[in-house]
Amino acid sequence: MNAELLDLGDLTEEEKLIILKVIKRDEDLRWEKTQQVNQMKNDIHNLRIQSVLRDGDDLNKMCARCHEQFGYIFNRGEVCPQCKFRVCNACREVNLSGTWLCTLCFKQMQLKLLTGEWMKPEEEKKDKIKYVGDIVKASIRKSMTSEDSGKLSVTTEGVSDEGTSSDNTPEHRASRQSRLSIPSLVLTSADDKADDDNDDNIDDLVASHRSGASSARSSTRGPFSLFSDSRESILSIYSDAGEINYGKIPVSGEVLLGVDYNYKTGALEIYVKQCKDLAPVDTKKNKSDPYIKTYLLPDKTRSGKRKTKIKKHTLNPTFDEVLRYNVSKSEVENRILWLTVWNNDKFGRNDFLGEVMLSLDCYSFGDPTPKWYLLQERLEEPQVGSLMPYKGDLVLSIKYVTPDQLEKESSKKLKTKKTKHQKGALQVMVKEARNLTAIRSNGTSDPFCKGYLLPDKHKSGKQKTPVVKKNCSPVWNYLFVFDDVLLDDLPERSLELTIWDHDTLSSNDFLGGIRFNLGMGIHEGKPVEWMDGRGEEIAIWQCMLDRPNTWIDACVNLRASMGKSGGKK
């Protein structure tokens, strides 16, 4: 859909307000659904972690999900019709049709039903349409007078969630969750440290990546470094002759696999010993040409891929190969080993023969002895958006404070008469980042966060946190305040937050970023690249616009690039 604004001049102001109320209700329902989807994805992740096998585990004697021992007479376990693993009675869920699935397969089915993935055609998945409500809302805001815009603010505020800013602040929530206390209001000044002048301009950085200027640097930073060719950030994980033949060959067999971390070399070592009883692609000659490929999820770029050699004409290949990832131990604990088996086809598409997913956060390192793992069918199709490299998460809270609320807060602090505020303020509590890329050879970074309210990108408009030394999951709890901001202007503005590794001797290294905006692609009627918000970023920004004086909590994946192609899903 075209992102241009609509001509709604024929509508009366009352009709516009009615439409906005309908859009507001729809957005609330969409936000609730997003929360449900995120919760369900979290449940699935926890179930996968719970299912991780440890030394000595025998799936013939224990539940594949909760690891409860089977009985000899009662609760002997049943095989799940979907994943083919044996589970106990407590780890079974009954469908509406009367059939049952294990808890993990049941949750995955519920997720597909909730998101509608089971009924969407492939064309619709690839070509997602921009949410119409955003375009209509922006068009109405543009066409309304200042007086009617005031009514709009009152209308949208009146239907927002219950509660005030006092009982929904980061400080209040932090106290309930026994988190670190949040410091008092701290503003960054224009005369920050001298290294500010060395901060790379993001657009220049993107251009330098595209030109390959950082290619020499990438060779020394490991597979998870940003400084790989920018084209790799959008490459499919199935880069070998179109490896997309799923379901064509029934999955069977097992893989003998050993996983250990080498502290001397600082590398995760995956010993791929052999496979047995693989499915034959050539059923007449009862043979396949198998090979194995691995990734450390969530990283699915080409630089994160490892492959074995192809073994010809066998269903029981012996590989005896070690696949290595040069990553820190702390980074390994946030990864999932994804191993897939393929049949090589020189003249067509390679065939999927099975997969194993092994969470490493609970894995017991120290015993490299190979273990047999049962190959599984592909349960979920990877989404296009997930093909971007994982750069970590940013945890924050965001709030627009109205002029009248600023007057109340200032009068309480100074115990004087209210100060007349003509404009409000945008407040951003930058709490922490998680799983940032390790830039330095010791497996750490020195990260700090920098923020702009675009299109203002002058030095005086920059906000910056302190630098946290030697940490890939820094905690800042630092407040950014952008003063003199009108709520009606924010739909055409963008909050840009970027994470950098501080370097005193050279330019700072880009670690990831976020842009919160409505994703309309235009500012004051002209196309701009920085209005490129994607799904979660758009939803959070819209929620902030609809709920003034209320903290909106968020945990958002960092982008690997702030360029146009790298910033959008």
Sequence and secondary structure as in RCSB ss.txt:
>XXXX:A:sequence
MNAELLDLGDLTEEEKLIILKVIKRDEDLRWEKTQQVNQMKNDIHNLRIQSVLRDGDDLNKMCARCHEQFGYIFN
RGEVCPQCKFRVCNACREVNLSGTWLCTLCFKQMQLKLLTGEWMKPEEEKKDKIKYVGDIVKASIRKSMTSEDSG
KLSVTTEGVSDEGTSSDNTPEHRASRQSRLSIPSLVLTSADDKADDDNDDNIDDLVASHRSGASSARSSTRGPFS
LFSDSRESILSIYSDAGEINYGKIPVSGEVLLGVDYNYKTGALEIYVKQCKDLAPVDTKKNKSDPYIKTYLLPDK
TRSGKRKTKIKKHTLNPTFDEVLRYNVSKSEVENRILWLTVWNNDKFGRNDFLGEVMLSLDCYSFGDPTPKWYLL
QERLEEPQVGSLMPYKGDLVLSIKYVTPDQLEKESSKKLKTKKTKHQKGALQVMVKEARNLTAIRSNGTSDPFCK
GYLLPDKHKSGKQKTPVVKKNCSPVWNYLFVFDDVLLDDLPERSLELTIWDHDTLSSNDFLGGIRFNLGMGIHEG
KPVEWMDGRGEEIAIWQCMLDRPNTWIDACVNLRASMGKSGGKK
>XXXX:A:secstr
   S    TTS HHHHHHHHHHHHHHHHHHHHHHHHHHHHHHHHHHHHHHT   TT  TTTB TTT  B  SSS 
  EE TTT  EE GGGEEE TTS EEEHHHHHHHHHHHHHTTTT  HHHHHS    HHHHHHHHHHHHS HHHHH
HHHHHHHHTS SS GGGSSHHHHHHHTT           SS  GGGGG   HHHHHHHHHTTTTHHHHTTT TT 
S S GGGGG  S  SS   B SSS    EEEEEEEEETTTTEEEEEEEEEES   SBTTTTB  EEEEEEEET  
SGGG EE     S SS EEEEEEEE   HHHHTT EEEEEEEE  SSS  EEEEEEEEESTT  TT    EEEE 
B   S   GGGGS    EEEEEEEEE HHHHHHHHHHHHTSS    SSEEEEEEEEEEES    STTS   EEEE
EEEET  SGGG EE     S SS EEEEEEEEEEE GGGGGG EEEEEEEE  SSS  EEEEEEEES   SEETT
EE TT    HHHHHHHHHHHHSTTS EEEEEE BS  SHHHH  
